[in-house]
């Protein structure tokens, strides 16, 4: 039985997945956004790319069964399953210190960008910038006039997604610390993950 690991509230965690392995991410409490990143284990300059994936799929949000591509447009992950309503976001940048400064928060407010860099540092890895994240369960409807809305998740407790690695990769998950805009119902909490064969 694979062990279930915590992604503590407002923090990030990395996991190495060999080609063919999968990671299951669980929205334990039902209202938590998880920013998801993936990097090629051989070269972290190769990473899961939302802009290239959108172009490949010709839609804003991947669905279960889709193949997600890296910044060279090569297959990196299969979005193998999704037990939630499938409402996720690929448009909004990961939150960062500048975002919270503009929202009037203290300089030490946690962010998904910082969580990414800290998680990679535990593996003695660094990346120069924070790639666009796959924002799991983030509910950002696009209105008919092109405007975006910032809404709470429509996921329920225990909903999960599974990503299967097509290359050896490092996946990073951040339990988004956003507590000003109500994407996490105003109260960021933990999520969980498990590595599957």
MARDODREN-36811 format. One record per residue (C-alpha): x, y, z. Coordinates in steps of 0.02 Angstrom, whole numbers, plus 32768, in hexadecimal, padded with zeros to 4 digits. Layout:
N
XYZ;...
REM end
This chain:
197
800080008000;805280A47FCB;806A81238056;800681C48053;806E82608072;8033830B80AC;804883AE804F;8038842080E8;7FCC84BB80DB;802C854B8087;80C084DA805F;810684787FCC;814A83C97FB6;81B283777F2C;81AA82C27EF2;821682657E76;81B581F77DFC;820B81807D86;81C681657CD8;812880FD7CEA;8107812E7D9E;8075819D7DCD;804C821B7E54;7F9E82287E9C;7F7482D27EE9;7EE282D87F61;7E7883717F8A;7E618332803B;7DEB83BA8079;7D9C83E47FD3;7DBF849E7FC7;7E7C84A67FB4;7ED584DD7F15;7F7784807EF3;7FF584D07E7C;804984447E1B;80F1844A7DC1;815B83C47D6C;821083C37D30;827883497CCC;82E882F17D4A;837B82F87CD0;836B83B37CAE;82FB84257D16;830384A47C88;828284307C38;81DC84427C92;812184287C83;80E384B97C1A;803284FA7C27;804185677B8C;808384DA7B21;800284607B68;7F7484D97B3F;7FB484E87A8D;7FC4842B7A7D;7F1684077AC2;7EC084A07A77;7E6584C27B1B;7E83851E7BBD;7E74848E7C37;7EB783DC7C23;7E40834C7C3F;7E5C829C7C7F;7EB082377BF5;7F0F82CC7BAE;7FCB82CE7B93;802383667BDC;80BF83A77B88;816083FE7BBB;81AA84A27B7D;81F484457AE6;814484077ABB;817583547AE8;810082E17B4C;812882E67C06;809082AA7C68;7FEA82557C4D;7F5B82A37CAF;7F1F81F57CD6;7E8582117D42;7E1E82977D99;7D9282717E14;7D6583297E29;7CF1838E7DB7;7D8C83B77D50;7D9384707D78;7E4A84A37D76;7EAE85397D38;7F44854E7CC5;7F3D860B7CAE;7F64865C7D57;801A866C7D8A;805286197E2B;804486927EBD;80E886E57EEF;812987697F69;810087F67EEF;804B87BB7EE4;803787BF7FA1;809088677FB0;800F88B07F38;7F8688637FA3;7FCD88BB803D;801488208092;80B0881480FE;815487EF80A2;815E874080ED;80B5870580A8;80CB86568060;80B986417FA4;80B385B57F26;814A85FC7ECC;81B285F97F6B;816D854C7F94;81AA850D7EEB;825A85507F05;8263850D7FB8;822584617F82;82A784547EF9;832E84907F70;830E83F77FDD;834883927F46;83DE84067F29;838B844B7E8C;836884FD7E55;8309854D7DC6;831E86037D92;826486297D84;81BE85E07DB9;816585907D24;80AA85A47D0E;805585257D7F;7FC684AE7D5E;7F5184F17DE4;7EF184597E1C;7E3E847C7E54;7E5285377E39;7DAD857D7DFA;7DCA86107D84;7D35861B7D0C;7D5186787C69;7CBA86E47C45;7C7287047B98;7CC487B07B93;7D6F87667BBB;7D72879C7C71;7DAA87227CF8;7D5286FD7D9C;7DA786C17E3B;7D38863D7E8A;7D4485B77F10;7D6885057EDB;7CDA84917EAA;7D3A83F77EE3;7D0083897F73;7D6783397FFF;7DCE82A77FBF;7DCB82D77F07;7E6D82A67EB2;7ED182B07E12;7F57823B7DD1;7FEC826A7D64;805481E07D14;810782087CE5;813D81EC7C31;81F0821C7C60;825182187D03;821682B67D56;8208831C7DF4;815A83557E22;813D83E27E9D;809784057EF3;806D84A27F55;7FD584B07FC6;7FAF85627F8F;7FBA85DF801F;7F43865E7FD0;7ED6869F805E;7EA5874A801B;7E4787197F7D;7DCB868F7FA6;7E0C86087F30;7E2F859A7FC9;7D8D85CE8021;7DFB86498081;7E5085C180E6;7EE385638099;7EF384B180D9;7F5B841780B5;7F4E839D8025;7F9C82F1800D;7FF4828B7F88;803181DA7F6A;80AC818E7EEE;806480FF7E88;80B7807A7E1C;
REM end
